[in-house]
């Protein structure tokens, strides 16, 4: 396992896909979290149809 954070962002109210970012992004008053140059993977989730349990995965193979 490696350390990272899940980024959940929206651009002017338009939803976007969550991304997992490797490491710990630095904070900037101008742009929020600085993630430029960090490895990023899209996040995909699976839901159990019976109980609603969620599992999320960050994997380059799922595409963008």
PDBQT receptor file of N, H, CA, C and O in Angstrom, charges set to zero:
ATOM      1  N   UNK A   1       0.853  -1.179   0.000  1.00  0.00    +0.000 N 
ATOM      2  CA  UNK A   1       0.000   0.000   0.000  1.00  0.00    +0.000 C 
ATOM      3  C   UNK A   1       0.894   1.236   0.000  1.00  0.00    +0.000 C 
ATOM      4  O   UNK A   1       1.958   1.253   0.619  1.00  0.00    +0.000 OA
ATOM      5  N   UNK A   2       0.446   2.258  -0.699  1.00  0.00    +0.000 N 
ATOM      6  H   UNK A   2      -0.418   2.244  -1.202  1.00  0.00    +0.000 HD
ATOM      7  CA  UNK A   2       1.192   3.504  -0.698  1.00  0.00    +0.000 C 
ATOM      8  C   UNK A   2       0.274   4.663  -0.335  1.00  0.00    +0.000 C 
ATOM      9  O   UNK A   2      -0.930   4.615  -0.583  1.00  0.00    +0.000 OA
ATOM     10  N   UNK A   3       0.851   5.701   0.253  1.00  0.00    +0.000 N 
ATOM     11  H   UNK A   3       1.830   5.741   0.455  1.00  0.00    +0.000 HD
ATOM     12  CA  UNK A   3       0.081   6.834   0.728  1.00  0.00    +0.000 C 
ATOM     13  C   UNK A   3      -0.363   7.725  -0.431  1.00  0.00    +0.000 C 
ATOM     14  O   UNK A   3       0.372   7.934  -1.395  1.00  0.00    +0.000 OA
ATOM     15  N   UNK A   4      -1.574   8.238  -0.310  1.00  0.00    +0.000 N 
ATOM     16  H   UNK A   4      -2.171   8.068   0.474  1.00  0.00    +0.000 HD
ATOM     17  CA  UNK A   4      -2.105   9.163  -1.297  1.00  0.00    +0.000 C 
ATOM     18  C   UNK A   4      -3.422   9.725  -0.806  1.00  0.00    +0.000 C 
ATOM     19  O   UNK A   4      -3.875   9.407   0.294  1.00  0.00    +0.000 OA
ATOM     20  N   UNK A   5      -4.033  10.565  -1.628  1.00  0.00    +0.000 N 
ATOM     21  H   UNK A   5      -3.665  10.824  -2.521  1.00  0.00    +0.000 HD
ATOM     22  CA  UNK A   5      -5.312  11.171  -1.275  1.00  0.00    +0.000 C 
ATOM     23  C   UNK A   5      -6.266  11.058  -2.452  1.00  0.00    +0.000 C 
ATOM     24  O   UNK A   5      -5.841  10.959  -3.604  1.00  0.00    +0.000 OA
ATOM     25  N   UNK A   6      -7.557  11.073  -2.153  1.00  0.00    +0.000 N 
ATOM     26  H   UNK A   6      -7.902  11.153  -1.218  1.00  0.00    +0.000 HD
ATOM     27  CA  UNK A   6      -8.578  11.084  -3.199  1.00  0.00    +0.000 C 
ATOM     28  C   UNK A   6      -9.013  12.529  -3.388  1.00  0.00    +0.000 C 
ATOM     29  O   UNK A   6      -9.426  13.198  -2.440  1.00  0.00    +0.000 OA
ATOM     30  N   UNK A   7      -8.916  12.995  -4.617  1.00  0.00    +0.000 N 
ATOM     31  H   UNK A   7      -8.581  12.451  -5.386  1.00  0.00    +0.000 HD
ATOM     32  CA  UNK A   7      -9.306  14.357  -4.964  1.00  0.00    +0.000 C 
ATOM     33  C   UNK A   7     -10.689  14.312  -5.588  1.00  0.00    +0.000 C 
ATOM     34  O   UNK A   7     -10.921  13.598  -6.564  1.00  0.00    +0.000 OA
ATOM     35  N   UNK A   8     -11.594  15.072  -5.023  1.00  0.00    +0.000 N 
ATOM     36  H   UNK A   8     -11.406  15.652  -4.230  1.00  0.00    +0.000 HD
ATOM     37  CA  UNK A   8     -12.961  15.167  -5.532  1.00  0.00    +0.000 C 
ATOM     38  C   UNK A   8     -13.184  16.619  -5.903  1.00  0.00    +0.000 C 
ATOM     39  O   UNK A   8     -13.356  17.466  -5.026  1.00  0.00    +0.000 OA
ATOM     40  N   UNK A   9     -13.181  16.914  -7.190  1.00  0.00    +0.000 N 
ATOM     41  H   UNK A   9     -13.041  16.226  -7.902  1.00  0.00    +0.000 HD
ATOM     42  CA  UNK A   9     -13.253  18.306  -7.626  1.00  0.00    +0.000 C 
ATOM     43  C   UNK A   9     -14.406  18.508  -8.598  1.00  0.00    +0.000 C 
ATOM     44  O   UNK A   9     -14.869  17.569  -9.246  1.00  0.00    +0.000 OA
ATOM     45  N   UNK A  10     -14.852  19.735  -8.683  1.00  0.00    +0.000 N 
ATOM     46  H   UNK A  10     -14.476  20.497  -8.157  1.00  0.00    +0.000 HD
ATOM     47  CA  UNK A  10     -15.868  20.116  -9.661  1.00  0.00    +0.000 C 
ATOM     48  C   UNK A  10     -15.441  21.444 -10.270  1.00  0.00    +0.000 C 
ATOM     49  O   UNK A  10     -14.857  22.288  -9.590  1.00  0.00    +0.000 OA
ATOM     50  N   UNK A  11     -15.729  21.622 -11.528  1.00  0.00    +0.000 N 
ATOM     51  H   UNK A  11     -16.204  20.937 -12.081  1.00  0.00    +0.000 HD
ATOM     52  CA  UNK A  11     -15.381  22.853 -12.222  1.00  0.00    +0.000 C 
ATOM     53  C   UNK A  11     -16.652  23.626 -12.500  1.00  0.00    +0.000 C 
ATOM     54  O   UNK A  11     -17.433  23.241 -13.370  1.00  0.00    +0.000 OA
ATOM     55  N   UNK A  12     -16.870  24.698 -11.782  1.00  0.00    +0.000 N 
ATOM     56  H   UNK A  12     -16.236  25.010 -11.075  1.00  0.00    +0.000 HD
ATOM     57  CA  UNK A  12     -18.075  25.513 -11.921  1.00  0.00    +0.000 C 
ATOM     58  C   UNK A  12     -19.347  24.674 -11.782  1.00  0.00    +0.000 C 
ATOM     59  O   UNK A  12     -20.305  24.858 -12.533  1.00  0.00    +0.000 OA
ATOM     60  N   UNK A  13     -19.348  23.754 -10.820  1.00  0.00    +0.000 N 
ATOM     61  H   UNK A  13     -18.569  23.604 -10.210  1.00  0.00    +0.000 HD
ATOM     62  CA  UNK A  13     -20.526  22.949 -10.546  1.00  0.00    +0.000 C 
ATOM     63  C   UNK A  13     -20.662  21.713 -11.411  1.00  0.00    +0.000 C 
ATOM     64  O   UNK A  13     -21.574  20.916 -11.190  1.00  0.00    +0.000 OA
ATOM     65  N   UNK A  14     -19.777  21.524 -12.398  1.00  0.00    +0.000 N 
ATOM     66  H   UNK A  14     -19.037  22.172 -12.577  1.00  0.00    +0.000 HD
ATOM     67  CA  UNK A  14     -19.823  20.332 -13.248  1.00  0.00    +0.000 C 
ATOM     68  C   UNK A  14     -19.064  19.207 -12.558  1.00  0.00    +0.000 C 
ATOM     69  O   UNK A  14     -17.872  19.354 -12.291  1.00  0.00    +0.000 OA
ATOM     70  N   UNK A  15     -19.724  18.083 -12.261  1.00  0.00    +0.000 N 
ATOM     71  H   UNK A  15     -20.693  17.964 -12.479  1.00  0.00    +0.000 HD
ATOM     72  CA  UNK A  15     -19.035  16.983 -11.577  1.00  0.00    +0.000 C 
ATOM     73  C   UNK A  15     -17.912  16.397 -12.432  1.00  0.00    +0.000 C 
ATOM     74  O   UNK A  15     -18.010  16.353 -13.658  1.00  0.00    +0.000 OA
ATOM     75  N   UNK A  16     -16.866  15.956 -11.780  1.00  0.00    +0.000 N 
ATOM     76  H   UNK A  16     -16.787  15.992 -10.784  1.00  0.00    +0.000 HD
ATOM     77  CA  UNK A  16     -15.774  15.273 -12.455  1.00  0.00    +0.000 C 
ATOM     78  C   UNK A  16     -15.484  13.968 -11.729  1.00  0.00    +0.000 C 
ATOM     79  O   UNK A  16     -15.942  13.764 -10.604  1.00  0.00    +0.000 OA
ATOM     80  N   UNK A  17     -14.733  13.094 -12.360  1.00  0.00    +0.000 N 
ATOM     81  H   UNK A  17     -14.361  13.259 -13.273  1.00  0.00    +0.000 HD
ATOM     82  CA  UNK A  17     -14.375  11.817 -11.759  1.00  0.00    +0.000 C 
ATOM     83  C   UNK A  17     -13.372  12.042 -10.637  1.00  0.00    +0.000 C 
ATOM     84  O   UNK A  17     -12.512  12.918 -10.727  1.00  0.00    +0.000 OA
ATOM     85  N   UNK A  18     -13.488  11.249  -9.586  1.00  0.00    +0.000 N 
ATOM     86  H   UNK A  18     -14.187  10.537  -9.513  1.00  0.00    +0.000 HD
ATOM     87  CA  UNK A  18     -12.514  11.307  -8.498  1.00  0.00    +0.000 C 
ATOM     88  C   UNK A  18     -11.191  10.746  -8.991  1.00  0.00    +0.000 C 
ATOM     89  O   UNK A  18     -11.157   9.853  -9.838  1.00  0.00    +0.000 OA
ATOM     90  N   UNK A  19     -10.109  11.279  -8.454  1.00  0.00    +0.000 N 
ATOM     91  H   UNK A  19     -10.137  12.004  -7.766  1.00  0.00    +0.000 HD
ATOM     92  CA  UNK A  19      -8.774  10.791  -8.768  1.00  0.00    +0.000 C 
ATOM     93  C   UNK A  19      -8.021  10.545  -7.485  1.00  0.00    +0.000 C 
ATOM     94  O   UNK A  19      -8.175  11.272  -6.503  1.00  0.00    +0.000 OA
ATOM     95  N   UNK A  20      -7.196   9.501  -7.503  1.00  0.00    +0.000 N 
ATOM     96  H   UNK A  20      -7.070   8.911  -8.300  1.00  0.00    +0.000 HD
ATOM     97  CA  UNK A  20      -6.293   9.219  -6.396  1.00  0.00    +0.000 C 
ATOM     98  C   UNK A  20      -4.948   9.806  -6.780  1.00  0.00    +0.000 C 
ATOM     99  O   UNK A  20      -4.465   9.576  -7.889  1.00  0.00    +0.000 OA
ATOM    100  N   UNK A  21      -4.335  10.565  -5.873  1.00  0.00    +0.000 N 
ATOM    101  H   UNK A  21      -4.728  10.751  -4.972  1.00  0.00    +0.000 HD
ATOM    102  CA  UNK A  21      -3.062  11.220  -6.138  1.00  0.00    +0.000 C 
ATOM    103  C   UNK A  21      -2.010  10.666  -5.185  1.00  0.00    +0.000 C 
ATOM    104  O   UNK A  21      -2.202  10.642  -3.970  1.00  0.00    +0.000 OA
ATOM    105  N   UNK A  22      -0.897  10.222  -5.759  1.00  0.00    +0.000 N 
ATOM    106  H   UNK A  22      -0.741  10.241  -6.746  1.00  0.00    +0.000 HD
ATOM    107  CA  UNK A  22       0.201   9.643  -4.986  1.00  0.00    +0.000 C 
ATOM    108  C   UNK A  22       0.846  10.695  -4.087  1.00  0.00    +0.000 C 
ATOM    109  O   UNK A  22       1.071  11.830  -4.509  1.00  0.00    +0.000 OA
ATOM    110  N   UNK A  23       1.139  10.311  -2.855  1.00  0.00    +0.000 N 
ATOM    111  H   UNK A  23       0.956   9.389  -2.513  1.00  0.00    +0.000 HD
ATOM    112  CA  UNK A  23       1.820  11.212  -1.933  1.00  0.00    +0.000 C 
ATOM    113  C   UNK A  23       0.873  12.187  -1.271  1.00  0.00    +0.000 C 
ATOM    114  O   UNK A  23      -0.336  11.964  -1.207  1.00  0.00    +0.000 OA
ATOM    115  N   UNK A  24       1.443  13.272  -0.780  1.00  0.00    +0.000 N 
ATOM    116  H   UNK A  24       2.425  13.454  -0.831  1.00  0.00    +0.000 HD
ATOM    117  CA  UNK A  24       0.658  14.297  -0.105  1.00  0.00    +0.000 C 
ATOM    118  C   UNK A  24       0.804  15.596  -0.882  1.00  0.00    +0.000 C 
ATOM    119  O   UNK A  24       1.883  16.190  -0.889  1.00  0.00    +0.000 OA
ATOM    120  N   UNK A  25      -0.265  16.051  -1.539  1.00  0.00    +0.000 N 
ATOM    121  H   UNK A  25      -1.141  15.569  -1.534  1.00  0.00    +0.000 HD
ATOM    122  CA  UNK A  25      -0.176  17.311  -2.284  1.00  0.00    +0.000 C 
ATOM    123  C   UNK A  25       0.064  18.489  -1.339  1.00  0.00    +0.000 C 
ATOM    124  O   UNK A  25      -0.339  18.463  -0.177  1.00  0.00    +0.000 OA
ATOM    125  N   UNK A  26       0.725  19.512  -1.859  1.00  0.00    +0.000 N 
ATOM    126  H   UNK A  26       1.052  19.533  -2.804  1.00  0.00    +0.000 HD
ATOM    127  CA  UNK A  26       0.949  20.728  -1.077  1.00  0.00    +0.000 C 
ATOM    128  C   UNK A  26      -0.206  21.688  -1.306  1.00  0.00    +0.000 C 
ATOM    129  O   UNK A  26      -0.846  21.658  -2.356  1.00  0.00    +0.000 OA
ATOM    130  N   UNK A  27      -0.471  22.539  -0.324  1.00  0.00    +0.000 N 
ATOM    131  H   UNK A  27       0.049  22.563   0.529  1.00  0.00    +0.000 HD
ATOM    132  CA  UNK A  27      -1.566  23.496  -0.396  1.00  0.00    +0.000 C 
ATOM    133  C   UNK A  27      -1.067  24.808  -1.000  1.00  0.00    +0.000 C 
ATOM    134  O   UNK A  27       0.036  25.263  -0.697  1.00  0.00    +0.000 OA
ATOM    135  N   UNK A  28      -1.888  25.402  -1.853  1.00  0.00    +0.000 N 
ATOM    136  H   UNK A  28      -2.783  25.032  -2.100  1.00  0.00    +0.000 HD
ATOM    137  CA  UNK A  28      -1.605  26.708  -2.419  1.00  0.00    +0.000 C 
ATOM    138  C   UNK A  28      -2.844  27.577  -2.279  1.00  0.00    +0.000 C 
ATOM    139  O   UNK A  28      -3.952  27.134  -2.582  1.00  0.00    +0.000 OA
ATOM    140  N   UNK A  29      -2.669  28.791  -1.830  1.00  0.00    +0.000 N 
ATOM    141  H   UNK A  29      -1.769  29.151  -1.583  1.00  0.00    +0.000 HD
ATOM    142  CA  UNK A  29      -3.807  29.707  -1.699  1.00  0.00    +0.000 C 
ATOM    143  C   UNK A  29      -4.391  30.059  -3.063  1.00  0.00    +0.000 C 
ATOM    144  O   UNK A  29      -5.557  30.445  -3.148  1.00  0.00    +0.000 OA
ATOM    145  N   UNK A  30      -3.606  29.932  -4.128  1.00  0.00    +0.000 N 
ATOM    146  H   UNK A  30      -2.659  29.619  -4.059  1.00  0.00    +0.000 HD
ATOM    147  CA  UNK A  30      -4.071  30.308  -5.468  1.00  0.00    +0.000 C 
ATOM    148  C   UNK A  30      -4.831  29.190  -6.165  1.00  0.00    +0.000 C 
ATOM    149  O   UNK A  30      -5.852  29.445  -6.804  1.00  0.00    +0.000 OA
ATOM    150  N   UNK A  31      -4.346  27.950  -6.053  1.00  0.00    +0.000 N 
ATOM    151  H   UNK A  31      -3.517  27.743  -5.535  1.00  0.00    +0.000 HD
ATOM    152  CA  UNK A  31      -4.952  26.846  -6.818  1.00  0.00    +0.000 C 
ATOM    153  C   UNK A  31      -5.488  25.716  -5.948  1.00  0.00    +0.000 C 
ATOM    154  O   UNK A  31      -5.905  24.687  -6.478  1.00  0.00    +0.000 OA
ATOM    155  N   UNK A  32      -5.488  25.877  -4.640  1.00  0.00    +0.000 N 
ATOM    156  H   UNK A  32      -5.149  26.713  -4.209  1.00  0.00    +0.000 HD
ATOM    157  CA  UNK A  32      -5.925  24.783  -3.763  1.00  0.00    +0.000 C 
ATOM    158  C   UNK A  32      -4.797  23.779  -3.617  1.00  0.00    +0.000 C 
ATOM    159  O   UNK A  32      -3.675  24.161  -3.283  1.00  0.00    +0.000 OA
ATOM    160  N   UNK A  33      -5.066  22.516  -3.858  1.00  0.00    +0.000 N 
ATOM    161  H   UNK A  33      -5.977  22.206  -4.129  1.00  0.00    +0.000 HD
ATOM    162  CA  UNK A  33      -4.031  21.488  -3.755  1.00  0.00    +0.000 C 
ATOM    163  C   UNK A  33      -3.178  21.465  -5.016  1.00  0.00    +0.000 C 
ATOM    164  O   UNK A  33      -3.698  21.458  -6.132  1.00  0.00    +0.000 OA
ATOM    165  N   UNK A  34      -1.861  21.453  -4.824  1.00  0.00    +0.000 N 
ATOM    166  H   UNK A  34      -1.439  21.459  -3.917  1.00  0.00    +0.000 HD
ATOM    167  CA  UNK A  34      -0.938  21.357  -5.955  1.00  0.00    +0.000 C 
ATOM    168  C   UNK A  34      -0.707  19.884  -6.267  1.00  0.00    +0.000 C 
ATOM    169  O   UNK A  34      -0.120  19.167  -5.456  1.00  0.00    +0.000 OA
ATOM    170  N   UNK A  35      -1.157  19.426  -7.425  1.00  0.00    +0.000 N 
ATOM    171  H   UNK A  35      -1.634  20.008  -8.084  1.00  0.00    +0.000 HD
ATOM    172  CA  UNK A  35      -0.986  18.024  -7.802  1.00  0.00    +0.000 C 
ATOM    173  C   UNK A  35      -0.143  17.868  -9.065  1.00  0.00    +0.000 C 
ATOM    174  O   UNK A  35       0.122  16.745  -9.493  1.00  0.00    +0.000 OA
ATOM    175  N   UNK A  36       0.278  18.974  -9.662  1.00  0.00    +0.000 N 
ATOM    176  H   UNK A  36       0.062  19.887  -9.314  1.00  0.00    +0.000 HD
ATOM    177  CA  UNK A  36       1.089  18.906 -10.884  1.00  0.00    +0.000 C 
ATOM    178  C   UNK A  36       2.367  18.128 -10.610  1.00  0.00    +0.000 C 
ATOM    179  O   UNK A  36       3.069  18.395  -9.635  1.00  0.00    +0.000 OA
ATOM    180  N   UNK A  37       2.663  17.164 -11.475  1.00  0.00    +0.000 N 
ATOM    181  H   UNK A  37       2.093  16.948 -12.267  1.00  0.00    +0.000 HD
ATOM    182  CA  UNK A  37       3.859  16.350 -11.335  1.00  0.00    +0.000 C 
ATOM    183  C   UNK A  37       3.686  15.118 -10.466  1.00  0.00    +0.000 C 
ATOM    184  O   UNK A  37       4.583  14.277 -10.411  1.00  0.00    +0.000 OA
ATOM    185  N   UNK A  38       2.542  14.989  -9.779  1.00  0.00    +0.000 N 
ATOM    186  H   UNK A  38       1.813  15.673  -9.824  1.00  0.00    +0.000 HD
ATOM    187  CA  UNK A  38       2.287  13.804  -8.963  1.00  0.00    +0.000 C 
ATOM    188  C   UNK A  38       1.550  12.755  -9.792  1.00  0.00    +0.000 C 
ATOM    189  O   UNK A  38       0.782  13.103 -10.690  1.00  0.00    +0.000 OA
ATOM    190  N   UNK A  39       1.773  11.489  -9.502  1.00  0.00    +0.000 N 
ATOM    191  H   UNK A  39       2.397  11.206  -8.773  1.00  0.00    +0.000 HD
ATOM    192  CA  UNK A  39       1.099  10.398 -10.216  1.00  0.00    +0.000 C 
ATOM    193  C   UNK A  39      -0.370  10.380  -9.807  1.00  0.00    +0.000 C 
ATOM    194  O   UNK A  39      -0.695  10.416  -8.620  1.00  0.00    +0.000 OA
ATOM    195  N   UNK A  40      -1.258  10.324 -10.805  1.00  0.00    +0.000 N 
ATOM    196  H   UNK A  40      -0.994  10.295 -11.770  1.00  0.00    +0.000 HD
ATOM    197  CA  UNK A  40      -2.701  10.366 -10.580  1.00  0.00    +0.000 C 
ATOM    198  C   UNK A  40      -3.376   9.188 -11.275  1.00  0.00    +0.000 C 
ATOM    199  O   UNK A  40      -3.051   8.855 -12.415  1.00  0.00    +0.000 OA
ATOM    200  N   UNK A  41      -4.323   8.563 -10.573  1.00  0.00    +0.000 N 
ATOM    201  H   UNK A  41      -4.587   8.833  -9.648  1.00  0.00    +0.000 HD
ATOM    202  CA  UNK A  41      -5.093   7.455 -11.139  1.00  0.00    +0.000 C 
ATOM    203  C   UNK A  41      -6.576   7.745 -10.979  1.00  0.00    +0.000 C 
ATOM    204  O   UNK A  41      -6.985   8.263  -9.940  1.00  0.00    +0.000 OA
ATOM    205  N   UNK A  42      -7.400   7.423 -11.985  1.00  0.00    +0.000 N 
ATOM    206  H   UNK A  42      -7.067   7.001 -12.829  1.00  0.00    +0.000 HD
ATOM    207  CA  UNK A  42      -8.840   7.576 -11.819  1.00  0.00    +0.000 C 
ATOM    208  C   UNK A  42      -9.368   6.562 -10.803  1.00  0.00    +0.000 C 
ATOM    209  O   UNK A  42      -8.844   5.454 -10.692  1.00  0.00    +0.000 OA
ATOM    210  N   UNK A  43     -10.398   6.948 -10.070  1.00  0.00    +0.000 N 
ATOM    211  H   UNK A  43     -10.824   7.848 -10.159  1.00  0.00    +0.000 HD
ATOM    212  CA  UNK A  43     -11.005   6.073  -9.063  1.00  0.00    +0.000 C 
ATOM    213  C   UNK A  43     -12.316   5.522  -9.607  1.00  0.00    +0.000 C 
ATOM    214  O   UNK A  43     -13.118   6.253 -10.189  1.00  0.00    +0.000 OA
ATOM    215  N   UNK A  44     -12.520   4.229  -9.411  1.00  0.00    +0.000 N 
ATOM    216  H   UNK A  44     -11.869   3.635  -8.938  1.00  0.00    +0.000 HD
ATOM    217  CA  UNK A  44     -13.780   3.595  -9.784  1.00  0.00    +0.000 C 
ATOM    218  C   UNK A  44     -14.310   2.855  -8.560  1.00  0.00    +0.000 C 
ATOM    219  O   UNK A  44     -13.537   2.286  -7.790  1.00  0.00    +0.000 OA
ATOM    220  N   UNK A  45     -15.620   2.864  -8.383  1.00  0.00    +0.000 N 
ATOM    221  H   UNK A  45     -16.248   3.327  -9.008  1.00  0.00    +0.000 HD
ATOM    222  CA  UNK A  45     -16.236   2.226  -7.216  1.00  0.00    +0.000 C 
ATOM    223  C   UNK A  45     -17.219   1.148  -7.656  1.00  0.00    +0.000 C 
ATOM    224  O   UNK A  45     -17.837   1.234  -8.717  1.00  0.00    +0.000 OA
ATOM    225  N   UNK A  46     -17.343   0.141  -6.815  1.00  0.00    +0.000 N 
ATOM    226  H   UNK A  46     -16.841   0.071  -5.953  1.00  0.00    +0.000 HD
ATOM    227  CA  UNK A  46     -18.317  -0.930  -7.021  1.00  0.00    +0.000 C 
ATOM    228  C   UNK A  46     -19.254  -0.938  -5.824  1.00  0.00    +0.000 C 
ATOM    229  O   UNK A  46     -18.820  -0.732  -4.690  1.00  0.00    +0.000 OA
ATOM    230  N   UNK A  47     -20.544  -1.177  -6.073  1.00  0.00    +0.000 N 
ATOM    231  H   UNK A  47     -20.897  -1.345  -6.993  1.00  0.00    +0.000 HD
ATOM    232  CA  UNK A  47     -21.553  -1.167  -5.010  1.00  0.00    +0.000 C 
ATOM    233  C   UNK A  47     -22.267  -2.509  -4.954  1.00  0.00    +0.000 C 
ATOM    234  O   UNK A  47     -22.671  -3.051  -5.983  1.00  0.00    +0.000 OA
ATOM    235  N   UNK A  48     -22.419  -3.043  -3.743  1.00  0.00    +0.000 N 
ATOM    236  H   UNK A  48     -22.091  -2.603  -2.907  1.00  0.00    +0.000 HD
ATOM    237  CA  UNK A  48     -23.193  -4.259  -3.538  1.00  0.00    +0.000 C 
ATOM    238  C   UNK A  48     -24.671  -3.914  -3.727  1.00  0.00    +0.000 C 
ATOM    239  O   UNK A  48     -25.184  -2.996  -3.087  1.00  0.00    +0.000 OA
ATOM    240  N   UNK A  49     -25.340  -4.638  -4.593  1.00  0.00    +0.000 N 
ATOM    241  H   UNK A  49     -24.923  -5.384  -5.113  1.00  0.00    +0.000 HD
ATOM    242  CA  UNK A  49     -26.751  -4.368  -4.877  1.00  0.00    +0.000 C 
ATOM    243  C   UNK A  49     -27.657  -4.689  -3.687  1.00  0.00    +0.000 C 
ATOM    244  O   UNK A  49     -28.759  -4.148  -3.589  1.00  0.00    +0.000 OA
ATOM    245  N   UNK A  50     -27.207  -5.563  -2.782  1.00  0.00    +0.000 N 
ATOM    246  H   UNK A  50     -26.312  -6.003  -2.862  1.00  0.00    +0.000 HD
ATOM    247  CA  UNK A  50     -28.031  -5.957  -1.638  1.00  0.00    +0.000 C 
ATOM    248  C   UNK A  50     -27.892  -5.007  -0.454  1.00  0.00    +0.000 C 
ATOM    249  O   UNK A  50     -28.895  -4.583   0.120  1.00  0.00    +0.000 OA
ATOM    250  N   UNK A  51     -26.645  -4.667  -0.081  1.00  0.00    +0.000 N 
ATOM    251  H   UNK A  51     -25.830  -5.012  -0.547  1.00  0.00    +0.000 HD
ATOM    252  CA  UNK A  51     -26.452  -3.885   1.151  1.00  0.00    +0.000 C 
ATOM    253  C   UNK A  51     -25.941  -2.468   0.910  1.00  0.00    +0.000 C 
ATOM    254  O   UNK A  51     -25.975  -1.645   1.825  1.00  0.00    +0.000 OA
ATOM    255  N   UNK A  52     -25.469  -2.163  -0.301  1.00  0.00    +0.000 N 
ATOM    256  H   UNK A  52     -25.442  -2.831  -1.044  1.00  0.00    +0.000 HD
ATOM    257  CA  UNK A  52     -24.977  -0.832  -0.600  1.00  0.00    +0.000 C 
ATOM    258  C   UNK A  52     -23.513  -0.601  -0.264  1.00  0.00    +0.000 C 
ATOM    259  O   UNK A  52     -23.016   0.514  -0.421  1.00  0.00    +0.000 OA
ATOM    260  N   UNK A  53     -22.806  -1.641   0.200  1.00  0.00    +0.000 N 
ATOM    261  H   UNK A  53     -23.209  -2.547   0.327  1.00  0.00    +0.000 HD
ATOM    262  CA  UNK A  53     -21.387  -1.531   0.536  1.00  0.00    +0.000 C 
ATOM    263  C   UNK A  53     -20.603  -1.069  -0.690  1.00  0.00    +0.000 C 
ATOM    264  O   UNK A  53     -20.830  -1.564  -1.794  1.00  0.00    +0.000 OA
ATOM    265  N   UNK A  54     -19.683  -0.123  -0.500  1.00  0.00    +0.000 N 
ATOM    266  H   UNK A  54     -19.499   0.279   0.397  1.00  0.00    +0.000 HD
ATOM    267  CA  UNK A  54     -18.865   0.394  -1.596  1.00  0.00    +0.000 C 
ATOM    268  C   UNK A  54     -17.410  -0.012  -1.433  1.00  0.00    +0.000 C 
ATOM    269  O   UNK A  54     -16.885  -0.033  -0.320  1.00  0.00    +0.000 OA
ATOM    270  N   UNK A  55     -16.754  -0.339  -2.558  1.00  0.00    +0.000 N 
ATOM    271  H   UNK A  55     -17.181  -0.322  -3.462  1.00  0.00    +0.000 HD
ATOM    272  CA  UNK A  55     -15.309  -0.542  -2.613  1.00  0.00    +0.000 C 
ATOM    273  C   UNK A  55     -14.787   0.326  -3.738  1.00  0.00    +0.000 C 
ATOM    274  O   UNK A  55     -15.343   0.333  -4.836  1.00  0.00    +0.000 OA
ATOM    275  N   UNK A  56     -13.724   1.053  -3.468  1.00  0.00    +0.000 N 
ATOM    276  H   UNK A  56     -13.272   1.047  -2.576  1.00  0.00    +0.000 HD
ATOM    277  CA  UNK A  56     -13.144   1.931  -4.487  1.00  0.00    +0.000 C 
ATOM    278  C   UNK A  56     -11.749   1.457  -4.845  1.00  0.00    +0.000 C 
ATOM    279  O   UNK A  56     -11.006   0.969  -3.994  1.00  0.00    +0.000 OA
ATOM    280  N   UNK A  57     -11.401   1.605  -6.118  1.00  0.00    +0.000 N 
ATOM    281  H   UNK A  57     -12.005   2.002  -6.810  1.00  0.00    +0.000 HD
ATOM    282  CA  UNK A  57     -10.095   1.192  -6.629  1.00  0.00    +0.000 C 
ATOM    283  C   UNK A  57      -9.517   2.292  -7.495  1.00  0.00    +0.000 C 
ATOM    284  O   UNK A  57     -10.241   2.953  -8.239  1.00  0.00    +0.000 OA
ATOM    285  N   UNK A  58      -8.212   2.486  -7.395  1.00  0.00    +0.000 N 
ATOM    286  H   UNK A  58      -7.625   1.949  -6.790  1.00  0.00    +0.000 HD
ATOM    287  CA  UNK A  58      -7.483   3.417  -8.251  1.00  0.00    +0.000 C 
ATOM    288  C   UNK A  58      -6.548   2.584  -9.104  1.00  0.00    +0.000 C 
ATOM    289  O   UNK A  58      -5.578   2.011  -8.607  1.00  0.00    +0.000 OA
ATOM    290  N   UNK A  59      -6.849   2.520 -10.398  1.00  0.00    +0.000 N 
ATOM    291  H   UNK A  59      -7.636   2.985 -10.802  1.00  0.00    +0.000 HD
ATOM    292  CA  UNK A  59      -6.095   1.640 -11.274  1.00  0.00    +0.000 C 
ATOM    293  C   UNK A  59      -5.967   2.290 -12.642  1.00  0.00    +0.000 C 
ATOM    294  O   UNK A  59      -6.961   2.730 -13.219  1.00  0.00    +0.000 OA
ATOM    295  N   UNK A  60      -4.758   2.351 -13.156  1.00  0.00    +0.000 N 
ATOM    296  H   UNK A  60      -3.950   1.994 -12.687  1.00  0.00    +0.000 HD
ATOM    297  CA  UNK A  60      -4.509   2.957 -14.455  1.00  0.00    +0.000 C 
ATOM    298  C   UNK A  60      -5.247   2.226 -15.568  1.00  0.00    +0.000 C 
ATOM    299  O   UNK A  60      -5.570   2.840 -16.585  1.00  0.00    +0.000 OA
ATOM    300  N   UNK A  61      -5.523   0.933 -15.407  1.00  0.00    +0.000 N 
ATOM    301  H   UNK A  61      -5.260   0.435 -14.581  1.00  0.00    +0.000 HD
ATOM    302  CA  UNK A  61      -6.133   0.126 -16.463  1.00  0.00    +0.000 C 
ATOM    303  C   UNK A  61      -7.604   0.449 -16.701  1.00  0.00    +0.000 C 
ATOM    304  O   UNK A  61      -8.150   0.010 -17.713  1.00  0.00    +0.000 OA
ATOM    305  N   UNK A  62      -8.271   1.189 -15.825  1.00  0.00    +0.000 N 
ATOM    306  H   UNK A  62      -7.828   1.545 -15.003  1.00  0.00    +0.000 HD
ATOM    307  CA  UNK A  62      -9.690   1.487 -16.036  1.00  0.00    +0.000 C 
ATOM    308  C   UNK A  62      -9.892   2.576 -17.070  1.00  0.00    +0.000 C 
ATOM    309  O   UNK A  62     -11.006   2.758 -17.560  1.00  0.00    +0.000 OA
ATOM    310  N   UNK A  63      -8.868   3.287 -17.405  1.00  0.00    +0.000 N 
ATOM    311  H   UNK A  63      -7.962   3.139 -17.007  1.00  0.00    +0.000 HD
ATOM    312  CA  UNK A  63      -9.001   4.339 -18.416  1.00  0.00    +0.000 C 
ATOM    313  C   UNK A  63      -9.412   5.653 -17.815  1.00  0.00    +0.000 C 
ATOM    314  O   UNK A  63      -9.547   5.790 -16.599  1.00  0.00    +0.000 OA
ATOM    315  N   UNK A  64      -9.611   6.619 -18.684  1.00  0.00    +0.000 N 
ATOM    316  H   UNK A  64      -9.502   6.508 -19.672  1.00  0.00    +0.000 HD
ATOM    317  CA  UNK A  64      -9.949   7.970 -18.211  1.00  0.00    +0.000 C 
ATOM    318  C   UNK A  64     -11.338   8.364 -18.624  1.00  0.00    +0.000 C 
ATOM    319  O   UNK A  64     -11.785   9.467 -18.311  1.00  0.00    +0.000 OA
TER     320      UNK A  64
